[in-house]
């Protein structure tokens, strides 16, 4: 049987062509898939690189902030220690103790002034005494010493200490009748309360 007369010749040829075409398409699809996988791999790898770079930048920022925090914490600790030392020095050597000591001197001047008040033949002594007393008083005021107002005021336990109570109808209850010893403060801090006589209900 010749090729021309073979009835399967045409079909065989077509089937073979179809098979070859199919294999070529499959190979082409595999190549495309391979290229896509390769591209995806590169893309994925590039994404990882970006993430690593971002992570590295964040780590560097964290390290910088952490170092700044450590330095700030150390500076604050040193500042706190300095403040504590300054407060201690102020209490030990500062104006508060000086004022307390000078109050005693001021008391002596007050007593001496009263003792000389009735002496008629020593005007010069009284003048000298008054001058020194005023100088001491002015100096203490400049240092921050303040007298606590008392007589005629309403009794305030924050500033006054009642050592006497006198029943009377001449003054409202709790009014300070007399100042027995001056009291002093420095700003809002009471150095010594005023000793007073307070009116009570008659």
Phi, psi and omega in degrees: 000128181280163180298326182290326184268356181284117185287343182270354187298314181294316181294320179298316181296317180293319179297320179294317178297321181294318179297314180298317180298319181295317180296320179297319179296318179297317179297321180295318179296321179296320179296316179297316179297321179297315179297319180296318178297320179296316179295319178297320179297315178298317180297316180296318179297319178295323178296318178298321178299317179295318179296318178298319180295317179295318178298320179296319178296318178296320178297318179296318178296318179299314180299318179296313179296322180295318178296318178297319179297316180299317179295317180297318179297320179293318179297318180295320179296318177295319178298315180299318179294320178296317179298318180296320180293319179296320177297319179297317179295322181295318178294327185279317187240357191281190187294332184299310179295323179299317180295320180299319180291322182288337177300321180297320178296317179298323177300317180296321176296318179300316181294317179296322180297318179293322181294327183269354185301325184267354181281123186267338189256019179224053181301321180298321180295316180296319179297316179297316180299313180299321181295313180295318179301316180294322179297316179296315181299314180297320179298317180294323177297319178297328178284350178113004181286135178230139174283143175270120179294139184222294190302128181085351180271164174283139182300131179231111183298345177286336184236341185239152175235116183278114177254351176216151173226128182242120176294129181200155175251359181283335182234150173298151179301142180075010174276140178281118182278317184215148176262117184268331174206132184298145174248154183223154177219164175230105187068234178268356184268125178279121177277323177202126179290156177282131176276127189223163171253125187247139178287136175240171183298130183280000000 
